[in-house]
């Protein structure tokens, strides 16, 4: 269906706009110096010796005064089991009595571990070690930092249970922004000589020193940059090195010669047959990390989320003492939770006792008689007892919080101030609502009575015009005139048809014809009748045109064409008859005056506008729903920023209606309606805590299905081709009515839904009737009974 709309489509566009905005980031060096590389060849890993550490010059005299100290950024650590160190590390001092650098904490590097203790480690512990290393790389990558020496000798296994990276790094963003500067090296510590002394102490014999230098030279070749390497591949190259590292950690070699041959073969994606047979899953994982195309390699986050690596984090081996301790902790926690529930339950029982006495006193003052209707109402309440229980204690809680906090907005005059047009009827309604709000619990009891009052929708009339019964005639909007004698019908048929309501209610009329028909050049999205000037009717269409019609002549007398894209909604002010507003896909809300050719104000929004609605209780307050899942309220005296922003829906907001001066109900394509307390909102930030209640039961995931309110009752459509009714204080539906499918040839109604949905609703105040239309063009007049 064409009106199917585009509520979700608008939401996707809004999300895309937001995501694109987030891609653009701003970097600020502050006082710290950033490593800059001209090209990768300027920083050749093959020219770095074991004793050669890069350092960074810092503009700040004191490294601690800079935004991030230069040497700290080169050192990343992650917790690791002390088991791996064994007896290989001992506290040592150099020949002149200086202690080894404090941050090494007498550890050994990963290369030494692989040649000593690592031979005895089981595969599970080896994978856990690899996971710790991936964590280090992940921390760096999230900050757009690449590790330039990602190889075993650059990782230190510390006695305190940490793994630390001691190699050089580079900030990716600095490569493109500062390519004119010379390569600068980073320092791991202020005392390079201390590091040299530490490394010297670890080389106990000349033979051992010679052997380690040979392995170091081979290691730099295995983990060196390949030919044709580009700067943009730095992060994927880290993943490639992780693949080599995983291979070394998992597979055990008998000699350096065997390791060297295997590492050379691995560069051609050839692994030893024994590795494939003993560790097939790990072998496949290595091939993924070593993929010849950098873009096909996983990210560090994807590696950590894989079952092979993630599973290495868990352990199933618990001692008997650990099992007993864990079980005892569970039982104690459960007991504490039960005590908390008991306390809450006792408090709730006290509240119920108080309310029971209040209701009994009221009941004693009246004579009541049992009847079949009373039994029916009781059955209805018992059938919804769980929903009613939650709603009751929620009302009690809100009443208590209101008494404690009392934090109303200082600028809440926008909710009900009516400067220019004062109408006695509306003011009386305002007072009534204020009186009701003083007793929240009493209001809840009133809600139960209102909920139990009605059981179903009764069909009072049906439109019998076969021209409508076609999928190309989706009705997008319904609107009553000022006196509620005529109803306007508009949609994708590009026509506005005016019907007399009495003709729809007359069962003796076989076919109803419109009393007036007005044609438009484009599909119509919304119509709205003026609340005071009987013959004024406004419309919006898919071309973005806003038009003012004279319903007495069927002619357009004003056109407003400032919207650059489709306009979705139009609404007249309930206080000022000359003012109206429209909103659409150009992300703007236009405020118009009948007496002006151009808009008198424009409100720009981050996303598409799906609906606009004036408050009928205030001269200044207006709300609109947006495709960015939010509702915006504006004080029209100050349109620079929103008066409030309501957040809580999970999809585009398709409708907004004012229930009273301080309450808004909204509909969204997330299958819910939400009730918002405007007194809980704030001028700054999102007012997500202003949502008092969420209504659910109907289905609404992609279409505009209509929303109408009257005296606390809420009616909405559903994509199951049904009309639902709710009451403002209770989350579950009162009742629903299924439209049924009307055959366009015979005009008979069947139970087949055929993918149809209710597309528009309008409430008649005089007789509490709901006029509803669906996507096949069928119209029904319903009444709660």
C-alpha positions in Angstrom: 0.0 0.0 0.0 1.3 3.4 -0.8 0.3 4.9 2.5 2.1 1.9 4.1 4.2 4.1 4.5 6.9 5.5 4.9 6.8 6.0 8.7 9.5 3.3 8.9 11.2 4.6 5.7 11.5 8.1 7.3 13.0 6.5 10.5 15.7 4.8 8.4 16.5 8.0 6.7 16.9 9.7 10.0 19.1 6.9 11.3 21.3 7.2 8.2 21.7 10.9 8.7 22.7 10.4 12.3 25.2 7.7 11.6 26.8 9.8 8.9 27.1 12.6 11.3 28.9 10.4 13.8 31.4 9.1 11.3 33.0 12.6 11.2 35.1 12.9 14.4 37.2 15.8 15.7 40.7 15.2 17.1 42.5 17.5 19.3 46.1 17.0 20.2 46.0 19.3 23.3 49.5 19.4 24.8 50.5 15.9 23.9 52.6 15.0 20.9 51.3 12.6 18.3 53.6 10.2 16.5 53.7 11.1 12.8 54.8 8.8 10.0 55.7 9.9 6.5 55.3 6.4 5.1 55.5 3.0 6.6 58.9 2.5 5.0 60.2 5.4 7.1 59.6 3.2 10.2 61.2 -0.1 9.1 60.7 -2.9 11.7 63.5 -4.8 10.2 65.9 -2.1 11.3 64.8 -2.2 14.9 67.1 -4.2 17.2 66.3 -5.9 20.5 67.8 -3.0 22.4 66.3 -0.3 20.2 63.1 1.2 21.5 61.2 4.1 19.9 60.2 7.1 22.0 58.1 10.2 21.6 59.2 13.7 22.1 56.7 15.6 24.2 56.1 19.3 24.0 55.2 19.4 27.7 58.1 19.8 30.1 56.4 17.4 32.5 54.8 14.4 30.9 52.2 14.3 33.6 51.0 17.7 32.5 50.0 16.6 29.1 46.6 15.3 28.2 48.0 11.7 27.8 51.6 11.0 28.8 53.7 9.9 25.8 55.2 6.7 27.1 52.0 5.5 28.7 50.2 5.3 25.3 52.8 2.7 24.2 52.1 0.3 27.1 48.9 -1.8 27.2 48.3 -4.5 29.8 45.8 -7.2 30.4 45.3 -9.6 33.3 46.9 -13.0 32.9 47.3 -16.1 35.0 50.5 -16.4 37.1 50.7 -20.1 36.2 52.5 -19.3 33.0 55.5 -17.7 34.7 56.4 -20.6 36.9 60.0 -20.5 38.1 61.3 -18.6 35.1 61.2 -15.2 36.7 63.2 -14.0 39.7 63.8 -10.7 41.3 67.1 -9.3 40.0 69.2 -6.2 40.2 71.7 -4.9 37.8 75.5 -4.8 38.5 75.4 -1.4 40.0 72.5 -2.2 42.3 69.7 -0.6 40.3 66.3 -2.3 40.3 64.8 -3.4 37.0 62.1 -1.0 35.6 59.1 -1.1 37.9 56.6 -1.7 35.1 58.3 -4.9 34.0 57.8 -6.4 37.4 60.4 -9.2 36.7 58.5 -10.8 33.9 59.6 -12.7 30.8 58.6 -12.1 27.3 56.2 -14.3 25.3 59.0 -15.7 23.1 60.9 -17.0 26.2 57.8 -18.4 27.6 57.0 -20.3 24.4 60.5 -21.9 24.6 60.2 -22.8 28.3 57.0 -23.0 30.4 54.8 -22.8 27.4 55.7 -26.4 26.4 53.7 -27.7 29.4 50.6 -25.5 29.0 47.4 -27.1 27.9 45.5 -25.8 24.8 42.8 -24.2 27.0 45.3 -22.1 28.8 47.1 -21.2 25.6 43.8 -19.9 24.1 43.2 -17.9 27.3 46.7 -16.3 26.8 45.8 -15.4 23.2 42.6 -13.9 24.3 44.4 -11.6 26.7 46.7 -10.4 23.8 43.7 -9.8 21.6 42.2 -7.6 24.4 45.3 -5.5 24.3 45.1 -5.1 20.5 41.3 -4.3 20.8 41.9 -1.5 23.3 44.5 0.0 20.9 42.2 -0.4 17.8 39.3 1.3 19.5 41.5 4.4 19.9 42.6 4.1 16.2 46.1 3.0 17.3 48.1 0.3 15.5 50.8 -1.8 17.1 54.0 -1.7 15.0 55.8 -4.6 16.7 53.1 -7.1 17.3 55.2 -10.2 17.8 56.0 -12.5 20.8 59.1 -10.7 22.0 57.0 -7.5 22.4 54.7 -9.0 25.1 55.9 -9.3 28.7 54.2 -11.9 31.0 54.4 -10.4 34.5 54.5 -12.2 37.8 51.5 -10.1 39.1 49.2 -11.7 36.5 49.4 -9.1 33.7 50.4 -9.2 30.0 52.0 -6.0 28.8 52.9 -4.8 25.3 56.2 -3.0 25.2 56.6 -2.3 21.4 56.0 0.8 19.4 52.6 2.2 18.3 51.3 4.8 15.9 48.0 6.8 15.8 46.4 6.1 12.5 44.8 9.5 12.1 48.2 11.2 12.6 49.6 9.5 9.5 47.4 11.5 7.1 47.2 14.7 9.1 50.9 15.2 9.7 52.8 13.5 6.9 55.2 16.4 6.6 56.8 15.8 9.9 59.7 13.3 10.4 59.3 10.0 12.1 59.4 10.3 15.9 60.0 7.4 18.2 58.1 6.5 21.4 59.7 5.8 24.8 58.4 3.2 27.2 60.2 4.8 30.1 62.3 7.8 30.9 65.3 5.6 31.7 66.3 3.7 28.5 69.4 2.5 30.2 67.3 0.8 32.9 65.5 -1.2 30.3 68.9 -2.2 28.7 70.2 -3.3 32.0 67.0 -5.4 32.6 67.4 -7.1 29.2 71.1 -7.8 29.9 70.2 -9.5 33.2 67.8 -11.8 31.3 70.7 -13.1 29.0 72.6 -15.4 31.3 75.2 -16.9 28.9 76.8 -15.9 25.6 75.3 -18.9 23.9 71.8 -18.0 25.1 72.4 -14.4 23.9 73.4 -15.6 20.5 70.5 -17.9 20.2 68.0 -15.2 21.2 69.4 -12.8 18.7 69.0 -15.4 15.9 65.4 -16.0 16.9 64.8 -12.2 17.1 66.1 -11.6 13.6 63.9 -14.5 12.3 60.9 -13.2 14.2 61.2 -9.7 12.6 61.2 -11.4 9.2 58.1 -13.5 10.0 56.2 -10.6 11.5 57.5 -7.9 9.1 55.6 -5.7 6.7 55.0 -7.5 3.3 55.8 -6.0 0.0 53.3 -3.5 -1.4 52.1 -2.7 2.1 50.1 0.6 2.5 49.4 2.8 5.5 45.7 2.1 5.3 46.4 -1.6 6.0 48.0 -1.1 9.4 45.0 -2.3 11.5 44.3 -5.3 9.2 48.0 -6.1 9.4 47.7 -6.4 13.2 45.1 -9.0 12.6 47.4 -10.9 10.3 50.1 -10.8 13.0 47.6 -12.2 15.5 47.1 -15.1 13.1 50.8 -15.8 13.1 50.9 -15.4 16.9 48.0 -17.8 17.4 49.8 -20.4 15.3 52.9 -20.1 17.4 50.9 -20.3 20.7 48.8 -23.3 19.8 51.3 -25.5 17.8 54.4 -26.9 19.6 57.7 -27.2 17.8 60.6 -29.5 18.5 63.3 -27.0 17.3 63.9 -23.5 16.0 64.5 -24.9 12.5 61.1 -26.6 12.5 59.5 -23.4 13.6 61.3 -21.3 11.0 60.2 -23.6 8.2 56.6 -23.7 9.4 56.4 -19.9 9.7 57.7 -19.5 6.1 55.1 -22.0 4.8 52.4 -20.2 6.8 53.0 -17.0 4.8 51.8 -19.1 1.8 48.8 -20.4 3.8 50.4 -23.8 4.3 50.3 -25.4 7.8 51.8 -28.6 9.1 49.6 -31.7 8.7 49.9 -32.4 12.4 48.4 -29.0 13.2 45.4 -29.7 10.9 44.8 -33.1 12.5 45.3 -32.1 16.1 43.7 -28.6 16.0 41.4 -28.4 13.0 39.2 -25.6 14.5 42.2 -23.5 15.4 43.8 -24.1 12.0 40.6 -22.7 10.3 40.6 -19.7 12.6 44.3 -19.0 11.7 43.4 -19.0 8.0 40.6 -16.5 8.7 43.1 -14.1 10.4 45.7 -14.7 7.7 43.3 -14.0 4.8 45.2 -12.5 1.8 42.6 -9.7 1.5 42.9 -7.3 4.4 39.2 -6.3 4.1 38.2 -10.0 4.6 40.0 -10.3 8.0 37.9 -10.0 11.2 38.2 -7.1 13.6 39.5 -7.6 17.1 35.9 -7.3 18.4 34.7 -10.1 16.1 37.7 -12.3 17.2 36.7 -11.8 20.9 33.1 -12.7 20.2 34.0 -16.0 18.4 33.1 -19.2 20.3 36.6 -20.5 20.0 38.1 -17.5 21.8 35.2 -16.5 23.9 34.9 -20.1 25.2 38.4 -20.0 26.5 37.4 -17.3 29.0 35.0 -19.7 30.9 36.0 -22.5 33.2 34.1 -25.5 34.3 36.6 -26.9 36.7 35.5 -26.0 40.3 36.8 -27.6 43.4 34.4 -28.9 46.0 35.0 -25.9 48.2 34.3 -23.5 45.3 31.1 -25.4 44.5 29.9 -25.2 48.1 30.8 -21.5 48.3 29.0 -20.7 45.1 25.9 -22.7 46.1 25.9 -21.0 49.5 26.1 -17.6 47.9 23.2 -18.4 45.6 21.0 -19.6 48.5 21.8 -16.5 50.6 21.1 -14.2 47.7 17.8 -15.9 47.1 16.9 -15.7 50.8 17.7 -11.9 50.8 15.5 -11.4 47.7 12.6 -13.3 49.3 12.9 -11.0 52.4 12.8 -8.0 50.2 9.7 -9.3 48.5 8.1 -10.1 51.8 8.7 -6.5 53.0 7.2 -5.1 49.8 4.3 -7.5 50.1 3.5 -6.4 53.6 3.6 -2.7 52.6 1.2 -3.5 49.7 -1.1 -5.3 52.0 -1.3 -2.3 54.3 -2.2 -0.1 51.3 -4.9 -2.5 50.2 -6.4 -2.5 53.7 -6.6 1.3 53.7 -8.2 1.4 50.2 -10.7 -1.4 51.0 -12.0 0.6 54.0 -12.4 3.7 51.9 -14.4 1.9 49.3 -16.5 0.0 51.9 -17.5 3.3 53.5 -18.6 4.7 50.1 -20.5 1.5 49.3 -22.3 1.5 52.7 -23.7 5.0 51.9 -25.4 3.6 48.9 -27.8 0.7 48.4 -26.5 -1.7 45.9 -28.1 -4.8 44.4 -26.5 -7.8 42.7 -27.3 -8.3 39.0 -26.0 -10.2 36.1 -24.2 -7.2 34.8 -22.2 -7.0 38.1 -21.2 -10.6 37.7 -20.1 -9.9 34.1 -18.0 -6.9 35.2 -16.4 -9.0 37.9 -15.4 -11.7 35.4 -13.8 -9.0 33.2 -11.8 -7.6 36.1 -10.6 -11.1 37.2 -9.6 -11.8 33.6 -7.2 -8.8 33.7 -6.2 -9.1 37.3 -2.4 -9.2 36.6 -2.5 -6.0 34.5 -4.8 -4.3 37.0 -2.4 -5.3 39.9 0.6 -3.7 38.2 -1.4 -0.6 37.3 -2.7 -0.2 40.9 0.7 -0.4 42.6 2.2 1.9 39.9 -0.5 4.5 40.6 0.2 4.1 44.4 3.9 4.6 43.7 3.5 7.6 41.5 1.2 9.2 44.1 3.9 8.7 46.8 6.6 10.1 44.6 4.5 13.1 43.7 4.1 13.9 47.3 7.8 13.6 48.0 9.3 15.3 45.0 6.9 18.0 43.9 9.4 19.1 41.2 7.1 20.7 38.7 8.5 22.8 35.9 8.8 26.5 36.6 7.6 27.3 33.0 4.6 25.1 33.0 2.3 28.1 32.2 2.8 26.9 28.6 0.6 23.9 29.4 -2.7 25.8 29.9 -2.2 29.5 29.3 -4.7 30.9 26.8 -3.9 34.6 26.1 -6.0 35.6 23.3 -8.9 33.2 22.9 -10.7 32.3 26.1 -13.5 29.8 25.9 -15.5 28.9 29.0 -16.0 25.3 28.0 -12.3 24.6 27.7 -11.5 26.3 30.9 -14.0 24.2 32.7 -12.4 21.1 31.3 -9.0 22.3 32.6 -10.4 22.7 36.1 -11.9 19.3 36.0 -8.6 17.7 35.0 -6.8 19.6 37.8 -9.3 18.4 40.3 -8.9 14.8 39.2 -5.1 15.0 39.3 -5.2 15.8 43.1 -6.2 12.3 43.9 -4.1 9.8 41.8 -5.4 6.7 43.6 -9.0 7.9 43.3 -8.3 8.5 39.6 -7.1 4.9 39.3 -10.4 3.6 40.9 -12.3 5.7 38.5 -10.2 4.1 35.7 -11.3 0.7 36.7 -14.9 1.7 36.5 -14.4 3.3 33.1 -12.6 0.2 31.9 -15.4 -2.1 33.1 -18.1 0.1 31.7 -17.7 -1.1 28.1 -17.4 -4.6 26.7 -17.4 -4.2 22.9 -17.7 -2.1 19.9 -21.2 -1.9 18.3 -21.4 -1.2 14.5 -23.7 1.8 14.0 -23.2 2.3 10.3 -21.1 1.3 7.3 -20.2 3.2 4.1 -21.8 1.3 1.2 -20.0 3.1 -1.7 -18.3 0.5 -3.8 -16.0 3.0 -5.4 -14.1 3.1 -2.1 -13.7 -0.7 -1.8 -10.4 -0.9 -3.7 -6.8 -1.1 -2.6 -6.0 2.0 -4.7 -8.4 4.0 -2.5 -6.6 3.7 0.9 -8.2 6.2 3.2 -5.4 8.1 5.0 -7.4 10.7 6.9 -10.8 11.3 8.5 -12.0 14.6 10.0 -15.3 16.0 11.4 -16.5 19.5 10.7 -17.1 21.9 13.5 -20.6 20.8 14.3 -19.8 17.1 13.6 -22.5 16.8 11.0 -20.2 16.0 8.1 -17.1 13.9 7.8 -14.3 14.5 5.4 -12.6 11.4 3.8 -9.2 11.7 1.9 -6.5 9.4 0.7 -4.4 8.1 -2.2 -7.4 8.5 -4.5 -6.5 12.2 -4.8 -10.0 13.2 -3.7 -11.6 14.7 -0.7 -15.1 13.4 -0.2 -17.6 14.9 2.2 -20.3 12.6 3.6 -23.3 13.5 5.8 -22.9 11.3 9.0 -26.7 10.7 9.3 -26.6 8.9 5.9 -24.0 6.5 7.2 -26.2 5.7 10.2 -29.3 5.1 8.1 -29.7 1.4 7.4 -32.4 2.0 4.8 -29.9 3.7 2.4 -28.4 1.1 0.1 -25.6 3.3 -1.4 -24.2 6.5 0.1 -23.0 9.3 -2.1 -20.8 12.2 -1.0 -22.5 15.6 -0.7 -19.3 17.1 -2.1 -16.2 15.9 -3.9 -13.0 17.9 -4.3 -10.1 16.7 -6.6 -6.4 17.2 -6.0 -3.4 16.8 -8.3 -1.5 14.5 -5.8 -2.2 11.8 -3.3 -3.6 13.3 0.0 -1.9 12.4 3.3 -4.0 14.4 5.8 -7.0 16.7 6.2 -8.2 18.8 9.1 -11.4 20.9 9.6 -11.2 24.3 11.3 -12.7 24.1 14.8 -14.5 27.5 14.5 -14.9 28.4 10.8 -17.2 25.7 9.6 -16.3 25.7 5.9 -12.5 25.9 6.2 -10.7 22.6 5.5 -6.9 22.2 5.3 -5.1 19.4 3.5 -1.5 18.2 2.8 -0.4 16.0 0.0 2.6 13.9 -1.3 4.0 16.9 -3.3 4.4 18.9 -0.1 1.5 21.3 -0.9 -0.6 22.7 1.9 -4.0 23.9 0.7 -7.0 25.6 2.2 -10.4 24.6 0.8 -13.8 26.2 1.1 -16.0 23.2 1.8 -19.2 25.1 0.9 -18.0 25.6 -2.7 -15.5 22.8 -3.1 -12.8 25.3 -4.3 -9.2 26.0 -3.1 -8.7 29.6 -1.9 -5.1 29.4 -0.6 -2.0 27.4 -1.4 1.2 27.1 0.6 4.2 25.5 -1.1 7.2 26.0 1.2 7.6 22.3 2.0 10.2 20.8 -0.3 9.1 17.2 0.2 6.0 15.2 1.1 3.9 16.8 3.8 2.4 14.3 6.2 0.3 16.2 8.6 -1.7 19.4 9.2 -3.6 20.7 12.3 -5.6 23.8 13.2 -5.0 25.6 16.4 -7.8 24.9 18.9 -7.4 28.4 20.4 -6.6 30.7 17.5 -8.9 29.9 14.5 -6.5 31.6 12.0 -3.4 29.6 12.9 -2.5 26.1 11.6 0.7 24.0 11.3 2.1 21.4 8.9 5.0 19.0 8.9 6.7 16.6 6.5 9.7 14.8 5.1 11.8 18.0 4.7 12.3 17.9 8.5 10.4 21.1 9.1 7.2 22.2 10.9 5.7 25.3 9.3 3.4 27.6 11.3 0.9 29.4 9.1 -1.8 32.0 9.3 -4.8 32.2 7.1 -4.2 35.9 6.7 -0.6 35.5 5.5 0.7 34.0 2.2 4.0 32.8 3.8 4.7 30.9 6.9 5.0 33.0 10.1 7.5 30.6 11.7 9.5 27.5 10.9 10.8 24.8 13.3 13.6 22.6 11.9 14.0 19.1 13.2 16.9 16.5 12.9 14.5 14.0 11.2 11.3 13.7 9.2 8.1 15.0 10.8 5.3 12.4 10.9 2.5 14.3 12.7 1.8 17.7 14.3 -0.8 18.5 17.0 -1.8 21.7 18.8 -2.8 21.6 22.4 -6.5 22.5 22.8 -5.8 23.8 26.3 -3.0 26.3 25.5 -2.3 29.2 23.2 1.3 28.3 22.8 2.0 24.6 23.1 2.4 22.3 20.1 3.8 18.8 19.8 5.0 16.7 16.9 6.2 13.1 16.3 9.4 12.4 14.5 11.1 9.6 12.6 14.0 9.7 15.1 11.7 8.0 17.6 11.1 11.1 19.7 8.2 13.6 20.4 9.1 17.3 20.5 7.1 19.9 22.4 7.4 23.5 21.5 6.3 26.7 23.2 5.5 28.8 20.1 6.7 31.9 21.9 10.2 30.5 21.9 10.8 28.2 19.0 14.6 28.2 19.0 14.8 25.1 21.2 12.2 22.5 22.2 10.1 23.0 25.4 10.6 19.3 26.0 11.9 16.2 24.2 10.2 12.9 25.0 12.3 9.7 24.3 11.2 6.1 24.8 9.7 4.8 21.6 11.8 2.3 19.6 10.6 3.4 16.2 9.1 6.3 14.3 6.4 8.3 16.2 3.3 8.3 13.8 0.7 10.2 16.0 0.6 12.6 18.9 -2.6 13.6 20.8 -3.3 15.7 23.9 -5.4 13.9 26.5 -5.5 16.9 28.8 -3.3 20.0 29.5 -0.5 17.9 31.1 -0.8 14.6 29.3 0.2 13.4 25.8 -0.5 10.0 24.2 1.7 8.9 21.3 1.6 6.1 18.8 4.6 4.5 17.1 5.5 1.7 14.7 7.0 -0.2 17.6 3.6 -1.8 18.4 2.9 0.5 21.4 1.2 3.7 22.6 2.8 5.7 25.4 1.3 8.1 27.9 3.5 11.1 28.8 3.3 13.4 31.9 4.5 16.9 30.7 5.0 18.0 34.3 7.9 15.5 34.5 9.7 17.0 31.5 12.7 19.3 31.5 14.0 22.0 29.1 17.4 20.4 28.8 18.1 16.9 27.5 15.7 13.9 27.0 12.7 13.4 29.2 12.6 9.6 29.1 11.3 9.4 32.7 8.1 11.3 31.7 6.5 8.1 30.3 3.9 7.0 32.8 2.4 4.1 30.9 2.9 1.9 27.8 -0.2 0.4 26.1 0.2 -2.8 24.1 -2.1 -5.3 22.4 -2.5 -4.0 18.9 0.0 -4.5 16.0 1.7 -1.6 14.3 5.1 -2.1 12.7 5.1 -0.2 9.4 1.8 1.7 8.7 0.0 4.7 9.9 -3.0 3.1 11.6 -4.8 6.2 13.2 -5.1 7.5 16.7 -8.0 9.3 18.4 -8.8 10.3 22.0 -11.9 11.4 24.0 -12.5 11.8 27.7 -9.6 9.5 28.6 -10.5 6.8 26.1 -8.0 6.1 23.4 -8.8 4.4 20.0 -6.2 3.2 17.6 -6.0 1.0 14.6 -4.0 -2.2 14.1 -2.3 -4.0 11.2 -4.5 -7.0 12.0 -7.4 -5.0 10.5 -8.9 -4.2 14.0 -9.8 -1.2 16.0 -8.6 -1.2 19.6 -9.9 0.8 22.6 -7.9 1.6 25.7 -8.4 3.7 28.8 -5.7 6.2 29.9 -4.7 4.5 33.2 -4.6 0.9 32.2 -2.2 -0.8 29.8 -4.4 -3.5 28.3 -7.2 -3.0 25.7 -10.8 -2.6 26.8 -12.0 -4.3 23.6 -11.3 -4.6 19.9 -13.4 -4.8 16.7 -12.3 -6.7 13.5 -13.1 -4.9 10.3 -13.4 -8.0 8.1 -12.8 -8.0 4.3 -15.4 -6.5 2.0 -15.6 -8.0 -1.4 -15.5 -5.2 -3.9 -17.9 -7.0 -6.3 -20.5 -8.4 -4.0 -20.1 -5.9 -1.2 -20.3 -8.7 1.3 -18.1 -8.9 4.3 -15.9 -12.0 5.0 -13.5 -12.9 7.8 -10.5 -12.9 5.5 -8.0 -10.2 6.4 -6.2 -10.3 3.1 -3.3 -8.1 4.5 -5.5 -5.1 5.2 -5.1 -2.8 8.2 -7.0 0.1 9.8 -5.6 3.3 8.4 -7.5 6.2 10.1 -9.7 7.0 13.1 -11.8 10.0 14.2 -13.8 10.4 17.4 -17.2 12.1 17.4 -17.6 13.9 20.7 -21.3 14.4 20.7 -22.2 10.7 20.8 -18.9 9.1 21.6 -18.8 7.3 18.2 -15.6 6.3 16.4 -15.4 6.5 12.7 -12.8 4.2 11.3 -11.4 3.4 7.9 -9.2 0.7 6.6 -6.8 0.1 3.7 -9.4 -1.3 1.4 -11.5 1.9 1.7 -14.1 0.5 4.0 -15.6 2.9 6.6 -17.4 1.9 9.8 -19.1 3.9 12.5 -18.5 2.2 15.9 -19.7 2.9 19.4 -18.5 1.5 22.7 -21.3 -0.4 24.6 
